Amino acid sequence: MRMLPPYYTWQEADETRKGTAFLTHPQVCSSGNANLCGKRNFCPRAGSFREEAMRTILPLTILALALCAVSVHAQTSASPTWKQEFARATQVWEKGEFDRALKVLEKAYALAPDDTARAQIAFRTADWAHQLGRYDAARRWYLKCLELAPSGSDLVRRANIGLSRLPSPRPVSPPPPRMPYPTDTLPTSRTEGILVPVAAAALIAWVCLLLLLQWASGWQRGALPAQVLLSLLLSGGVTMMLPLAALLIRQQLQPQPESWVAGGLTLGSIVCLAFAARTWQQGQLLRNTPLARLRSASHGFLKVRGRAEPAFGVAHSQVGNIPGIYISELSERYVRRTEQYYDSQSKSWKTRTVYRWETIYSATHGVNFILDDGTGKAIVEVEGAEFYPDHIALFYNYQPVRSFPWFAHVGDVRTRVSYIPPNATVSVWARYYERDLPGTARDEMRLQYDRFHKCMVVLEGQESKVYTSRSGAGLALAIIGVVMLLGVLYILLNPGVVTEYFGQEYIDQY
């Protein structure tokens, strides 16, 4: 038989199993809000919000892990082999792009699995350098071929013939002794060591992101240990990136551009999808929060609608002196600017004159107010709130207008003022709590920014504006994330496309 804590009753235990338990003791409720007054509070939304968060995070986790597995598999098995790069270098050489062909051969040399393959690539590089008249480079690569080729092979004979056909480096006799070629300037033969630290750092970064999402969405107990664990994991990820950077600097490794581009797109897609999920969750929270009354409100996140009384003064706009509990003002001047730009066709810098609107003043003001819904009054603390005003005032050259003109002259000023007037009807999504007034027997009702849900909204007008903005932002971020994922898949399915693009850009510049 399970023992109940001393502050639970059997009736509360039955209600807890049914999911409708009331908290009758001063503790933290399931939504993370402290019950400071000891009243009976009903908090049914935290569980559903946590379930929605988990349903959103789980597909993201599966997608990211699958993408990481595909990336690792592509890096280990589907990456371009040295034979493919060798054949591509031959095709580039036949097109007449000699410098680029030599660069592709260096890439094939770095991917070669054994000394025989590297000797074959070294001989081809020496032969092409010989044809281009780069005798010093040809001599170095011929010598490298002799070092790597098996004794008695045809490559040794052909390399000796190539060396004999090269002109003497110095017109003296006897020829200078052959010096060993410094191997530190040759491309490194192995770059597989990059994969392990990069994969480990990416995995740790992904785990940190998951913990951050989970902590922001569903954790209400033990937040301090979770925060410490998150900090440790982030520090571990940064620590693992430091030896990777030192390895790149010391060994002068040349990782493939595809790896960096695919990694950057993967991280960018994860960030976009995470913010899209967070925005969608906040939209669902605002949409599913029922309208409450201040007279019977309980501690926690709620939605209240009433009249905004300016009990603490009002803010005024700089242009028009418009009063309001919230003012957002933007003034722009039409100017003419002369700027320089680089013309890619003529390969030179040119000058052009542009006309545009430039911001000369921008400000946002909000003041606390009292919300009266007919059953009670609560002080609204607007710090951290997101406002959606329904009133707009337009000024052109500091004169009120109905709309801005189609044509403008240099020096014209246009101003847009968005505001919520005093005594307007507003809807507020915020955290409700009560504070004891010293010297009195009553409590003061207050609404403030909810740190658990990271949300507070003050809306004037239709509620669809809030839902549309949340849905639109989440949809845009989701589309960007999906496009990035498609770009990663395209890079994985078409190896060498990034290197080909950057090589072509380099050739076009010169």
RODO-2510 file (C-alpha; in nm, 4 decimals, decimal comma):
residues 510
     n   res          X          Y          Z
     1     m     0,0000     0,0000     0,0000
     2     r     0,1466     0,3378    -0,1079
     3     m     0,1869     0,5917     0,1704
     4     l     0,0591     0,9408     0,1000
     5     p     0,2379     1,2574     0,2114
     6     p     0,0948     1,4096     0,5314
     7     y    -0,0554     1,7063     0,3447
     8     y    -0,2709     1,4890     0,1126
     9     t    -0,6138     1,3485     0,1884
    10     w    -0,7686     1,0363     0,0413
    11     q    -1,0158     1,2500    -0,1516
    12     e    -0,7260     1,4479    -0,3016
    13     a    -0,5507     1,1219    -0,3897
    14     d    -0,8564     1,0034    -0,5814
    15     e    -0,8788     1,3381    -0,7571
    16     t    -0,5078     1,3217    -0,8382
    17     r    -0,5531     0,9843    -1,0096
    18     k    -0,8360     1,1387    -1,2114
    19     g    -0,6193     1,4371    -1,3093
    20     t    -0,8344     1,7020    -1,1324
    21     a    -0,6576     1,7430    -0,7999
    22     f    -0,6744     2,0708    -0,6101
    23     l    -0,3716     2,1976    -0,4218
    24     t    -0,4624     2,2734    -0,0619
    25     h    -0,1148     2,3460     0,0669
    26     p     0,1402     2,6190    -0,0153
    27     q     0,3564     2,4447    -0,2730
    28     v     0,4474     2,4806    -0,6406
    29     c     0,1671     2,3664    -0,8690
    30     s     0,2183     2,1627    -1,1819
    31     s     0,2536     2,4732    -1,4001
    32     g     0,5449     2,6037    -1,1977
    33     n     0,3563     2,8855    -1,0185
    34     a     0,3911     2,9285    -0,6459
    35     n     0,0688     2,9325    -0,4413
    36     l     0,1574     3,1928    -0,1850
    37     c    -0,1817     3,2417    -0,0274
    38     g    -0,2745     2,8764     0,0354
    39     k    -0,6034     2,8834    -0,1533
    40     r    -0,7525     2,5972    -0,3492
    41     n    -0,6155     2,6351    -0,7025
    42     f    -0,7014     2,4396    -1,0099
    43     c    -0,4236     2,4053    -1,2702
    44     p    -0,5267     2,1703    -1,5529
    45     r    -0,3291     2,3298    -1,8358
    46     a     0,0280     2,2488    -1,7380
    47     g    -0,0042     1,8798    -1,8162
    48     s    -0,1552     1,9400    -2,1573
    49     f     0,1079     2,2014    -2,2383
    50     r     0,3846     1,9613    -2,1380
    51     e     0,2288     1,6850    -2,3477
    52     e     0,2125     1,9184    -2,6490
    53     a     0,5754     2,0150    -2,5921
    54     m     0,6837     1,6531    -2,5792
    55     r     0,4803     1,5687    -2,8897
    56     t     0,6607     1,8500    -3,0687
    57     i     1,0109     1,7699    -2,9425
    58     l     0,9894     1,3948    -3,0112
    59     p     0,9544     1,4249    -3,3940
    60     l     1,2302     1,6855    -3,3948
    61     t     1,4544     1,4477    -3,2007
    62     i     1,3893     1,1589    -3,4385
    63     l     1,4454     1,3824    -3,7436
    64     a     1,7702     1,5268    -3,6090
    65     l     1,9100     1,1887    -3,5069
    66     a     1,8228     1,0443    -3,8484
    67     l     1,9906     1,3402    -4,0186
    68     c     2,3015     1,2978    -3,8027
    69     a     2,3138     0,9270    -3,8918
    70     v     2,2802     1,0059    -4,2627
    71     s     2,5515     1,2715    -4,2367
    72     v     2,7949     1,0385    -4,0600
    73     h     2,7226     0,7588    -4,3081
    74     a     2,7710     0,9975    -4,5981
    75     q     3,0996     1,1225    -4,4532
    76     t     3,2336     0,7704    -4,4022
    77     s     3,0988     0,5807    -4,7026
    78     a     2,9378     0,8110    -4,9589
    79     s     3,2138     1,0717    -4,9703
    80     p     3,3931     1,1092    -5,3057
    81     t     3,6728     0,8508    -5,3369
    82     w     4,0155     0,9227    -5,4748
    83     k     3,9329     0,7500    -5,8012
    84     q     3,6343     0,9768    -5,8598
    85     e     3,8431     1,2840    -5,7849
    86     f     4,1221     1,1489    -6,0083
    87     a     3,8773     1,1066    -6,2971
    88     r     3,7278     1,4499    -6,2321
    89     a     4,0762     1,6048    -6,2408
    90     t     4,1323     1,4469    -6,5827
    91     q     3,8064     1,5943    -6,7105
    92     v     3,8953     1,9385    -6,5758
    93     w     4,2415     1,9142    -6,7366
    94     e     4,0881     1,8321    -7,0726
    95     k     3,8718     2,1456    -7,0440
    96     g     4,1863     2,3570    -7,0148
    97     e     4,1447     2,4507    -6,6463
    98     f     4,4975     2,3489    -6,5472
    99     d     4,5274     2,5112    -6,2028
   100     r     4,1936     2,3760    -6,0982
   101     a     4,2881     2,0279    -6,2196
   102     l     4,5992     2,0361    -6,0011
   103     k     4,3867     2,1344    -5,7002
   104     v     4,1523     1,8430    -5,7648
   105     l     4,4542     1,6121    -5,7813
   106     e     4,5685     1,7398    -5,4410
   107     k     4,2252     1,6547    -5,3053
   108     a     4,2509     1,3058    -5,4562
   109     y     4,5967     1,2696    -5,2986
   110     a     4,4494     1,3505    -4,9567
   111     l     4,1778     1,0865    -5,0068
   112     a     4,4129     0,8134    -5,1323
   113     p     4,4005     0,5038    -4,9087
   114     d     4,7561     0,3684    -4,9626
   115     d     5,1028     0,4565    -5,0922
   116     t     5,0429     0,2988    -5,4334
   117     a     4,7467     0,5244    -5,5034
   118     r     4,9356     0,8271    -5,3754
   119     a     5,2323     0,7382    -5,5985
   120     q     5,0041     0,7222    -5,9023
   121     i     4,8533     1,0624    -5,8186
   122     a     5,1988     1,2087    -5,7519
   123     f     5,3204     1,0918    -6,0952
   124     r     5,0181     1,2445    -6,2682
   125     t     5,0731     1,5737    -6,0822
   126     a     5,4418     1,5737    -6,1778
   127     d     5,3584     1,4981    -6,5412
   128     w     5,1099     1,7860    -6,5631
   129     a     5,3452     2,0256    -6,3858
   130     h     5,6169     1,9201    -6,6331
   131     q     5,3870     2,0021    -6,9255
   132     l     5,3096     2,3452    -6,7754
   133     g     5,6792     2,4258    -6,7360
   134     r     5,6754     2,4159    -6,3577
   135     y     5,9945     2,2136    -6,3327
   136     d     6,0585     2,2555    -5,9607
   137     a     5,7116     2,1314    -5,8711
   138     a     5,7436     1,8482    -6,1227
   139     r     6,0774     1,7433    -5,9743
   140     r     5,9321     1,7364    -5,6206
   141     w     5,6361     1,5248    -5,7254
   142     y     5,8583     1,2860    -5,9283
   143     l     6,0722     1,2338    -5,6187
   144     k     5,7625     1,1806    -5,4087
   145     c     5,6425     0,9205    -5,6589
   146     l     5,9767     0,7384    -5,6303
   147     e     5,9438     0,7332    -5,2509
   148     l     5,5902     0,5929    -5,2521
   149     a     5,5897     0,3591    -5,5530
   150     p     5,6742    -0,0090    -5,4990
   151     s     6,0239    -0,1052    -5,6113
   152     g     6,0361    -0,2481    -5,9620
   153     s     5,6976    -0,1077    -6,0628
   154     d     5,6293     0,0742    -6,3869
   155     l     5,5770     0,4000    -6,1946
   156     v     5,9429     0,3955    -6,0840
   157     r     6,0618     0,3588    -6,4437
   158     r     5,8334     0,6335    -6,5726
   159     a     5,9284     0,8674    -6,2864
   160     n     6,2996     0,8182    -6,3605
   161     i     6,2363     0,8931    -6,7280
   162     g     6,0494     1,2093    -6,6305
   163     l     6,3336     1,3187    -6,4020
   164     s     6,5871     1,2644    -6,6778
   165     r     6,3909     1,4876    -6,9140
   166     l     6,3750     1,7767    -6,6677
   167     p     6,6290     2,0573    -6,7154
   168     s     6,9036     2,0831    -6,4582
   169     p     6,8045     2,3049    -6,1679
   170     r     7,1489     2,4694    -6,1715
   171     p     7,3919     2,5073    -6,4638
   172     v     7,6835     2,3552    -6,2712
   173     s     7,8534     2,0162    -6,2855
   174     p     7,8309     1,7849    -6,1043
   175     p     7,4623     1,8282    -6,0247
   176     p     7,3782     1,9089    -5,6650
   177     p     7,2921     1,6170    -5,4400
   178     r     6,9286     1,5274    -5,4260
   179     m     6,7686     1,6789    -5,1177
   180     p     6,4780     1,5042    -4,9462
   181     y     6,1551     1,6813    -5,0183
   182     p     5,9970     1,8419    -4,7092
   183     t     5,6775     1,6561    -4,6522
   184     d     5,5135     1,9306    -4,4505
   185     t     5,4074     2,1173    -4,7666
   186     l     5,2366     1,8175    -4,9228
   187     p     4,8682     1,7651    -4,8663
   188     t     4,7959     1,5590    -4,5618
   189     s     4,7067     1,2066    -4,6550
   190     r     4,4450     1,1515    -4,3896
   191     t     4,1610     1,3746    -4,2804
   192     e     3,9440     1,1097    -4,1224
   193     g     4,0468     1,2358    -3,7781
   194     i     3,8244     1,5408    -3,8241
   195     l     3,5073     1,3361    -3,8367
   196     v     3,5155     1,2089    -3,4790
   197     p     3,5554     1,5435    -3,2948
   198     v     3,3110     1,7176    -3,5283
   199     a     3,0499     1,4449    -3,4845
   200     a     3,0997     1,4426    -3,1067
   201     a     3,0737     1,8217    -3,0832
   202     a     2,7599     1,8228    -3,3022
   203     l     2,6033     1,5491    -3,0889
   204     i     2,6770     1,7374    -2,7666
   205     a     2,5353     2,0585    -2,9159
   206     w     2,2174     1,8752    -3,0159
   207     v     2,1780     1,7235    -2,6677
   208     c     2,2223     2,0713    -2,5188
   209     l     1,9506     2,2069    -2,7474
   210     l     1,7125     1,9278    -2,6488
   211     l     1,7766     1,9899    -2,2800
   212     l     1,7186     2,3607    -2,3307
   213     l     1,3852     2,2968    -2,5048
   214     q     1,2786     2,0483    -2,2393
   215     w     1,3757     2,2836    -1,9586
   216     a     1,1893     2,5740    -2,1194
   217     s     0,8772     2,3675    -2,1940
   218     g     0,8093     2,1074    -1,9317
   219     w     1,0404     2,1085    -1,6327
   220     q     0,9074     2,2645    -1,3177
   221     r     1,0948     2,0765    -1,0466
   222     g     1,4685     2,0522    -1,0128
   223     a     1,5286     2,3414    -1,2502
   224     l     1,8601     2,4262    -1,0847
   225     p     2,0174     2,0798    -1,1483
   226     a     1,8891     2,0935    -1,5065
   227     q     2,0465     2,4346    -1,5550
   228     v     2,3773     2,3141    -1,4109
   229     l     2,3730     2,0071    -1,6381
   230     l     2,2948     2,2253    -1,9395
   231     s     2,5858     2,4578    -1,8584
   232     l     2,8225     2,1627    -1,8194
   233     l     2,7199     2,0183    -2,1563
   234     l     2,7596     2,3533    -2,3297
   235     s     3,1043     2,3948    -2,1742
   236     g     3,1925     2,0436    -2,2889
   237     g     3,0891     2,1256    -2,6449
   238     v     3,3030     2,4411    -2,6494
   239     t     3,5939     2,2503    -2,4931
   240     m     3,5771     1,9856    -2,7653
   241     m     3,5820     2,2512    -3,0374
   242     l     3,9089     2,4018    -2,9066
   243     p     4,1315     2,0963    -2,9759
   244     l     3,9651     2,0650    -3,3162
   245     a     4,0660     2,4223    -3,4032
   246     a     4,4187     2,3593    -3,2727
   247     l     4,4379     2,0428    -3,4846
   248     l     4,3371     2,2344    -3,7966
   249     i     4,5960     2,5063    -3,7332
   250     r     4,8824     2,2717    -3,6449
   251     q     4,8433     2,0132    -3,9201
   252     q     4,7090     2,2543    -4,1841
   253     l     4,4260     2,0171    -4,2667
   254     q     4,1995     2,1029    -4,5554
   255     p     3,8524     1,9673    -4,4753
   256     q     3,6065     1,9466    -4,7575
   257     p     3,3766     2,2476    -4,8014
   258     e     3,0805     2,0114    -4,8218
   259     s     3,1329     1,9106    -4,4586
   260     w     3,1280     2,2663    -4,3272
   261     v     2,8359     2,3762    -4,5428
   262     a     2,6314     2,0679    -4,4510
   263     g     2,7128     2,1126    -4,0822
   264     g     2,6168     2,4809    -4,0876
   265     l     2,2913     2,4107    -4,2682
   266     t     2,2115     2,1294    -4,0237
   267     l     2,2634     2,3503    -3,7194
   268     g     2,0676     2,6332    -3,8823
   269     s     1,7766     2,4021    -3,9610
   270     i     1,7714     2,2697    -3,6048
   271     v     1,7610     2,6240    -3,4652
   272     c     1,4835     2,7296    -3,7055
   273     l     1,2733     2,4208    -3,6323
   274     a     1,3245     2,4627    -3,2583
   275     f     1,2088     2,8255    -3,2651
   276     a     0,9199     2,7281    -3,4920
   277     a     0,8103     2,4634    -3,2422
   278     r     0,8412     2,7109    -2,9551
   279     t     0,6371     2,9743    -3,1402
   280     w     0,3700     2,7194    -3,2287
   281     q     0,3508     2,6047    -2,8653
   282     q     0,2996     2,9620    -2,7462
   283     g     0,0272     3,0096    -3,0064
   284     q    -0,1480     2,6942    -2,8863
   285     l    -0,1157     2,8121    -2,5266
   286     l    -0,2761     3,1481    -2,6049
   287     r    -0,5492     2,9881    -2,8137
   288     n    -0,6415     2,7230    -2,5546
   289     t    -0,6366     2,9485    -2,2476
   290     p    -0,9994     3,0169    -2,1449
   291     l    -1,1281     3,3572    -2,0405
   292     a    -1,1197     3,4044    -1,6619
   293     r    -1,2762     3,6471    -1,4144
   294     l    -1,0679     3,8370    -1,1635
   295     r    -1,3159     3,7679    -0,8843
   296     s    -1,2607     3,3913    -0,9096
   297     a    -0,9119     3,3863    -1,0633
   298     s    -0,6498     3,1461    -0,9349
   299     h    -0,2751     3,1809    -0,9350
   300     g    -0,1175     3,0944    -1,2687
   301     f    -0,1366     3,1780    -1,6367
   302     l    -0,4765     3,3109    -1,7484
   303     k    -0,6562     3,5388    -1,9922
   304     v    -0,8579     3,8404    -1,8744
   305     r    -1,0511     4,0990    -2,0754
   306     g    -1,1514     4,4391    -1,9429
   307     r    -1,1064     4,8162    -1,9509
   308     a    -0,7559     4,9628    -1,9203
   309     e    -0,7662     5,2455    -1,6644
   310     p    -0,4633     5,4798    -1,6711
   311     a    -0,4132     5,4944    -1,2944
   312     f    -0,0353     5,5469    -1,3218
   313     g    -0,0320     5,8140    -1,5912
   314     v    -0,0081     5,7858    -1,9690
   315     a     0,2653     5,8013    -2,2315
   316     h     0,2640     6,0604    -2,5128
   317     s     0,3995     6,0405    -2,8650
   318     q     0,6621     6,2898    -2,9748
   319     v     0,4723     6,3699    -3,2952
   320     g     0,1082     6,4617    -3,2393
   321     n     0,1269     6,4323    -2,8574
   322     i    -0,1061     6,1287    -2,8634
   323     p    -0,1795     5,9848    -2,5154
   324     g    -0,1909     5,6115    -2,4512
   325     i    -0,0951     5,3322    -2,2170
   326     y     0,1271     5,2057    -2,4991
   327     i     0,2964     5,4117    -2,7735
   328     s     0,5085     5,2803    -3,0630
   329     e     0,6439     5,5593    -3,2838
   330     l     0,8556     5,5463    -3,5999
   331     s     0,9722     5,8532    -3,7973
   332     e     1,1565     5,8299    -4,1316
   333     r     1,3107     6,0913    -4,3624
   334     y     1,3384     6,0609    -4,7413
   335     v     1,7055     6,1147    -4,8322
   336     r     1,9379     6,0950    -5,1303
   337     r     2,2612     5,9011    -5,0931
   338     t     2,5600     5,8443    -5,3215
   339     e     2,7219     5,5059    -5,2788
   340     q     2,9787     5,2898    -5,4516
   341     y     2,9191     4,9357    -5,5694
   342     y     3,1204     4,6706    -5,7489
   343     d     3,0077     4,5819    -6,1003
   344     s     3,0853     4,2154    -6,1659
   345     q     3,0511     4,2562    -6,5436
   346     s     3,2966     4,5424    -6,5897
   347     k     3,5161     4,4286    -6,2947
   348     s     3,5298     4,7798    -6,1530
   349     w     3,3796     5,0031    -5,8852
   350     k     3,1035     5,2410    -5,9897
   351     t     2,9006     5,5177    -5,8264
   352     r     2,5230     5,5449    -5,8138
   353     t     2,2629     5,7685    -5,6495
   354     v     1,9869     5,6062    -5,4456
   355     y     1,6758     5,7462    -5,2763
   356     r     1,5403     5,5767    -4,9661
   357     w     1,3663     5,6259    -4,6335
   358     e     1,5975     5,6341    -4,3303
   359     t     1,4854     5,6080    -3,9695
   360     i     1,5440     5,9251    -3,7697
   361     y     1,3440     5,8414    -3,4574
   362     s     1,2027     5,5231    -3,3096
   363     a     1,0652     5,4752    -2,9597
   364     t     0,8320     5,2506    -2,7631
   365     h     0,6692     5,3444    -2,4335
   366     g     0,4399     5,1486    -2,2040
   367     v     0,3025     5,2260    -1,8579
   368     n     0,1375     5,0118    -1,5944
   369     f    -0,2394     5,0308    -1,5800
   370     i    -0,5368     4,8858    -1,3933
   371     l    -0,7523     4,6266    -1,5679
   372     d    -1,1205     4,6288    -1,4682
   373     d    -1,3284     4,3364    -1,5968
   374     g    -1,6419     4,4210    -1,3964
   375     t    -1,5754     4,1659    -1,1222
   376     g    -1,2464     4,3022    -0,9922
   377     k    -0,9451     4,5183    -1,0621
   378     a    -0,5854     4,4082    -1,1111
   379     i    -0,2653     4,6024    -1,1645
   380     v    -0,0985     4,5060    -1,4940
   381     e     0,2820     4,5199    -1,4868
   382     v     0,3759     4,5720    -1,8512
   383     e     0,7469     4,4920    -1,8203
   384     g     0,8262     4,2186    -2,0726
   385     a     0,4802     4,2339    -2,2321
   386     e     0,4126     4,2078    -2,6047
   387     f     0,1596     4,4665    -2,7252
   388     y    -0,0826     4,4461    -3,0178
   389     p    -0,2393     4,7929    -3,0600
   390     d    -0,5417     4,8534    -3,2797
   391     h    -0,5080     5,2320    -3,3276
   392     i    -0,2727     5,3876    -3,5851
   393     a    -0,2064     5,7576    -3,6504
   394     l    -0,0186     5,8779    -3,9612
   395     f     0,1717     6,2062    -3,9978
   396     y     0,3420     6,3450    -4,3075
   397     n     0,5769     6,6371    -4,2505
   398     y     0,4359     6,6483    -3,8947
   399     q     0,0796     6,6965    -4,0193
   400     p    -0,1923     6,4306    -3,9662
   401     v    -0,2943     6,2470    -4,2837
   402     r    -0,5179     5,9545    -4,3700
   403     s    -0,2517     5,7808    -4,5800
   404     f     0,0980     5,8472    -4,7041
   405     p     0,1340     6,0004    -5,0541
   406     w     0,2654     5,7947    -5,3436
   407     f     0,5499     6,0335    -5,4293
   408     a     0,7994     6,1950    -5,1926
   409     h     1,0588     6,4719    -5,2068
   410     v     1,4011     6,4763    -5,0475
   411     g     1,3644     6,5937    -4,6880
   412     d     1,0055     6,4735    -4,6358
   413     v     0,9309     6,3075    -4,3012
   414     r     0,6671     6,0437    -4,2388
   415     t     0,5630     5,9168    -3,8960
   416     r     0,3569     5,6163    -3,7923
   417     v     0,2219     5,5987    -3,4361
   418     s     0,0648     5,2759    -3,3086
   419     y    -0,1012     5,3165    -2,9702
   420     i    -0,3540     5,1834    -2,7203
   421     p    -0,5624     5,4742    -2,5893
   422     p    -0,6644     5,5092    -2,2243
   423     n    -0,9828     5,3262    -2,1161
   424     a    -0,9607     5,0927    -2,4171
   425     t    -1,0866     4,7355    -2,3968
   426     v    -0,7904     4,4997    -2,3943
   427     s    -0,7236     4,1283    -2,3495
   428     v    -0,4303     4,0288    -2,1315
   429     w    -0,2556     3,6915    -2,1193
   430     a    -0,0324     3,6964    -1,8121
   431     r     0,0504     3,5360    -1,4791
   432     y    -0,1933     3,6178    -1,2020
   433     y    -0,0777     3,6495    -0,8409
   434     e    -0,1818     3,8282    -0,5235
   435     r     0,0326     4,0433    -0,2989
   436     d    -0,0421     4,1244     0,0638
   437     l    -0,0993     4,4918     0,1339
   438     p     0,0718     4,5980     0,4568
   439     g    -0,1681     4,7221     0,7222
   440     t    -0,4757     4,5788     0,5500
   441     a    -0,6581     4,2470     0,5498
   442     r    -0,7015     4,2275     0,1733
   443     d    -0,4739     4,1229    -0,1098
   444     e    -0,3761     4,3211    -0,4165
   445     m    -0,4377     4,1421    -0,7483
   446     r    -0,1617     4,1743    -1,0080
   447     l    -0,0818     4,0512    -1,3593
   448     q     0,2776     4,0174    -1,4742
   449     y     0,5072     3,8477    -1,7254
   450     d     0,4952     3,4678    -1,6944
   451     r     0,8544     3,3498    -1,6676
   452     f     0,7551     2,9848    -1,6945
   453     h     0,5720     3,0150    -2,0272
   454     k     0,7931     3,3068    -2,1421
   455     c     0,4819     3,4955    -2,2457
   456     m     0,2719     3,8042    -2,1718
   457     v     0,0423     3,9625    -2,4301
   458     v    -0,1640     4,2824    -2,4154
   459     l    -0,4071     4,2901    -2,7088
   460     e    -0,6484     4,5532    -2,8312
   461     g    -0,8955     4,4288    -3,0884
   462     q    -0,9495     4,0844    -3,2367
   463     e    -0,7639     3,7908    -3,0868
   464     s    -0,6984     3,6499    -3,4331
   465     k    -0,4098     3,8981    -3,4704
   466     v    -0,2143     3,7180    -3,2003
   467     y    -0,2864     3,3734    -3,3382
   468     t    -0,2041     3,4788    -3,6951
   469     s     0,1277     3,6366    -3,5992
   470     r     0,2324     3,3307    -3,3992
   471     s     0,1248     3,0896    -3,6718
   472     g     0,2880     3,2978    -3,9472
   473     a     0,6202     3,3265    -3,7660
   474     g     0,6218     2,9564    -3,6820
   475     l     0,5342     2,8610    -4,0401
   476     a     0,8068     3,0854    -4,1847
   477     l     1,0714     2,9402    -3,9523
   478     a     0,9536     2,5861    -4,0283
   479     i     0,9789     2,6497    -4,4051
   480     i     1,3308     2,7910    -4,3670
   481     g     1,4336     2,4895    -4,1579
   482     v     1,2910     2,2431    -4,4103
   483     v     1,4663     2,4232    -4,6983
   484     m     1,7953     2,3983    -4,5090
   485     l     1,7388     2,0263    -4,4537
   486     l     1,6715     1,9805    -4,8253
   487     g     1,9961     2,1648    -4,8959
   488     v     2,1831     1,9246    -4,6677
   489     l     2,0294     1,6251    -4,8453
   490     y     2,1210     1,7753    -5,1846
   491     i     2,4827     1,8189    -5,0757
   492     l     2,4964     1,4618    -4,9445
   493     l     2,3462     1,3193    -5,2629
   494     n     2,5707     1,5303    -5,4903
   495     p     2,9242     1,5115    -5,3464
   496     g     3,1655     1,7695    -5,4781
   497     v     2,9027     2,0265    -5,5776
   498     v     3,0235     2,2851    -5,3238
   499     t     3,3885     2,2374    -5,4187
   500     e     3,2921     2,2670    -5,7846
   501     y     3,1055     2,5916    -5,7189
   502     f     3,3819     2,7571    -5,5165
   503     g     3,6420     2,6458    -5,7685
   504     q     3,4425     2,7986    -6,0538
   505     e     3,3995     3,1238    -5,8595
   506     y     3,7730     3,1367    -5,7951
   507     i     3,8503     3,0881    -6,1648
   508     d     3,5962     3,3527    -6,2700
   509     q     3,7619     3,6121    -6,0465
   510     y     4,0974     3,5640    -6,2134
***
